């Protein structure tokens, strides 16, 4: 491979808009790879720009890095991810994103009247969670997570 086919870490950072430290972190996590020169400098193939774009899209969507890593591992080795690859990856994330959108919409719609029964560890809420009835459903803001208040809700 000719040296002009490769990018330095600074060039990848500039082209991708991701800091050099983030690129080094992604490398330690196995999300991207580089080779080392005789002077121990990182060199990346140009395809890394697409992989970084996939990582950034996943991060922006709130997908955990471990899930992004699994998705990237499913890509064929030695070639640039294609539009079809991205469609397959994003389809796998679609249900998770839809759940997150529903939760955010519920939070937006109820933010002024309800904290979601659990999100601030309140023991009691006489309107939405009398005697902490939501506790049996698990941790967190149960009603904002989509649990049915079961007729407990009083407006």
TORFIZA-154748 format. One record per residue (C-alpha): residue in three letters; chain; x negated, y, z negated. Coordinates in Angstrom, 1 decimal. Each point is the difference from the previous one (the first is absolute). Last residue first. Example, Ala and Ser with C-alpha at 12.3 -4.5 7.8 and 13.67 -1.06 7.14 Angstrom:
2
NODE code unit      u      v      w
NODE  ser    A  -13.7   -1.1   -7.1
NODE  ala    A    1.4   -3.4   -0.7
***
This chain:
155
NODE code unit      u      v      w
NODE  unk    A   56.0   14.0  -36.8
NODE  unk    A   -0.2   -3.2   -2.0
NODE  unk    A   -2.3   -2.8    1.1
NODE  unk    A    0.5   -3.3   -1.9
NODE  unk    A    2.1   -1.5    2.8
NODE  unk    A   -2.7   -2.5    0.8
NODE  unk    A   -2.9    2.4    0.3
NODE  unk    A   -0.9   -1.8    3.2
NODE  unk    A   -3.7   -0.3    0.4
NODE  unk    A   -1.4    1.8    3.0
NODE  unk    A   -3.5    1.0   -1.2
NODE  unk    A    1.5    3.4   -1.1
NODE  unk    A    2.3   -1.9   -2.3
NODE  unk    A   -2.8   -2.0   -1.5
NODE  unk    A   -2.5    2.8   -0.6
NODE  unk    A   -2.7   -2.2   -1.3
NODE  unk    A   -0.2   -3.2   -1.9
NODE  unk    A    2.5   -2.9    0.2
NODE  unk    A    3.7   -0.6    0.4
NODE  unk    A    0.6   -0.6   -3.7
NODE  unk    A   -1.3    3.5   -0.7
NODE  unk    A    2.8    1.5    2.1
NODE  unk    A    2.5   -0.2   -3.0
NODE  unk    A   -2.1    2.5   -2.0
NODE  unk    A    2.7    0.5   -2.6
NODE  unk    A    1.9    2.1    2.6
NODE  unk    A   -1.8    0.3    3.3
NODE  unk    A    1.6    2.5    2.3
NODE  unk    A    1.9    2.5   -2.2
NODE  unk    A   -1.1   -0.8   -3.5
NODE  unk    A   -3.6   -0.3    1.0
NODE  unk    A   -1.9   -2.0   -2.5
NODE  unk    A   -3.5   -1.4   -0.5
NODE  unk    A   -1.6    2.4    2.4
NODE  unk    A   -3.2   -1.5    1.6
NODE  unk    A   -0.3    2.9    2.5
NODE  unk    A    0.7   -2.2    3.0
NODE  unk    A    2.4   -2.2   -1.9
NODE  unk    A    3.5    1.1    0.9
NODE  unk    A   -0.3    1.6    3.4
NODE  unk    A   -0.8    3.6   -1.2
NODE  unk    A    3.5    1.1    0.7
NODE  unk    A    1.9    3.2    0.7
NODE  unk    A   -2.3    2.3    2.0
NODE  unk    A   -2.0   -2.8    1.5
NODE  unk    A    2.9   -2.0    1.2
NODE  unk    A    0.0    0.7    3.7
NODE  unk    A   -3.8    0.4    0.3
NODE  unk    A   -0.7   -3.1   -2.0
NODE  unk    A    2.6   -2.0    2.0
NODE  unk    A   -1.6    1.2    3.2
NODE  unk    A   -3.5   -0.9   -1.3
NODE  unk    A    1.2   -3.5   -0.9
NODE  unk    A    1.7   -0.5    3.4
NODE  unk    A   -3.2    1.2    1.7
NODE  unk    A   -2.1   -2.4   -2.1
NODE  unk    A    2.2   -2.9    1.0
NODE  unk    A   -0.2    0.9    3.7
NODE  unk    A   -3.8    0.3   -0.3
NODE  unk    A   -0.2   -3.5   -1.4
NODE  unk    A    2.3   -1.4    2.7
NODE  unk    A   -2.0    1.7    2.7
NODE  unk    A   -3.5   -1.1   -1.1
NODE  unk    A    0.0   -3.3    2.0
NODE  unk    A    1.4    2.0    3.0
NODE  unk    A   -2.9    2.5   -0.4
NODE  unk    A   -2.6   -2.8    0.5
NODE  unk    A    1.7   -1.5    3.0
NODE  unk    A    0.5    3.4    1.7
NODE  unk    A   -3.6    0.9   -0.8
NODE  unk    A   -1.2   -3.2    1.7
NODE  unk    A    2.2    0.8    3.0
NODE  unk    A   -1.5    3.5    0.2
NODE  unk    A   -3.4   -1.6    0.1
NODE  unk    A   -2.7   -0.6   -2.6
NODE  unk    A   -3.4    0.2    1.6
NODE  unk    A   -1.8   -3.3    0.5
NODE  unk    A   -2.5   -2.2   -1.7
NODE  unk    A    2.2   -1.9   -2.5
NODE  unk    A    3.7   -0.5    0.7
NODE  unk    A    2.1    1.9   -2.5
NODE  unk    A    1.4   -2.0   -2.9
NODE  unk    A   -2.8    1.2   -2.3
NODE  unk    A    1.2    3.6    0.6
NODE  unk    A    3.5   -0.9   -1.4
NODE  unk    A   -1.5   -1.7   -3.1
NODE  unk    A   -2.3    3.0   -0.6
NODE  unk    A    3.0    2.3    0.3
NODE  unk    A    1.8   -2.0   -2.6
NODE  unk    A   -3.0    0.2   -2.4
NODE  unk    A   -0.2    3.8    0.8
NODE  unk    A    3.5    0.5   -1.3
NODE  unk    A    2.5    1.4    2.5
NODE  unk    A    1.1    3.5   -1.0
NODE  unk    A    1.0    1.1    3.5
NODE  unk    A   -3.0    2.4    0.1
NODE  unk    A   -2.2   -2.9   -1.1
NODE  unk    A    1.3   -2.2    2.8
NODE  unk    A   -0.5    2.7    2.6
NODE  unk    A   -3.5    0.7   -1.4
NODE  unk    A   -1.0   -3.7    0.2
NODE  unk    A    1.4   -0.2    3.6
NODE  unk    A   -2.0    3.1    1.0
NODE  unk    A   -3.1   -1.5   -1.7
NODE  unk    A    0.4   -3.1    2.1
NODE  unk    A    0.5    2.1    3.2
NODE  unk    A   -3.2    2.0   -0.8
NODE  unk    A   -1.9   -3.3   -0.8
NODE  unk    A    0.3   -0.9    3.7
NODE  unk    A   -2.8    2.4    0.7
NODE  unk    A   -2.5   -2.4   -1.5
NODE  unk    A   -1.5    1.2   -3.3
NODE  unk    A   -3.6    0.6   -0.9
NODE  unk    A   -1.1    0.4   -3.6
NODE  unk    A   -3.5    1.1   -0.8
NODE  unk    A   -2.5   -2.5   -1.6
NODE  unk    A   -3.0    1.4    2.0
NODE  unk    A   -0.2   -3.2    2.0
NODE  unk    A    3.7    0.7    0.8
NODE  unk    A    2.8   -1.5   -2.0
NODE  unk    A    3.2   -1.4    1.5
NODE  unk    A    3.4    1.2   -0.9
NODE  unk    A    3.3   -1.5   -1.1
NODE  unk    A    3.5    1.2   -0.8
NODE  unk    A    2.7   -1.2   -2.4
NODE  unk    A   -2.4   -2.2   -2.0
NODE  unk    A    0.6    1.9   -3.3
NODE  unk    A   -3.6    1.1   -0.1
NODE  unk    A    0.4    1.3    3.6
NODE  unk    A    3.2    1.9   -1.0
NODE  unk    A   -2.0    1.6   -2.8
NODE  unk    A   -2.8    1.0    2.3
NODE  unk    A    2.6    1.6    2.3
NODE  unk    A    1.6    1.8   -2.9
NODE  unk    A   -3.5    1.4   -1.0
NODE  unk    A   -0.5    1.1    3.5
NODE  unk    A    3.2    2.0   -0.1
NODE  unk    A    2.8   -0.8    2.4
NODE  unk    A    1.0    2.4    2.7
NODE  unk    A   -0.4   -2.8    2.6
NODE  unk    A   -2.4    1.7    2.5
NODE  unk    A   -2.0    1.9   -2.7
NODE  unk    A   -0.2   -3.0   -2.3
NODE  unk    A   -0.9   -2.4    2.8
NODE  unk    A   -2.7    2.5    1.2
NODE  unk    A   -1.4    0.3   -3.5
NODE  unk    A   -0.1   -3.7   -0.5
NODE  unk    A   -2.0   -0.3    3.2
NODE  unk    A    1.7   -1.2    3.1
NODE  unk    A   -1.0   -2.8    2.4
NODE  unk    A    0.2   -0.4    3.8
NODE  unk    A   -2.8    2.6    0.3
NODE  unk    A   -2.4   -2.4   -1.9
NODE  unk    A    0.4   -2.6    2.8
NODE  unk    A    1.3   -3.4   -0.9
***
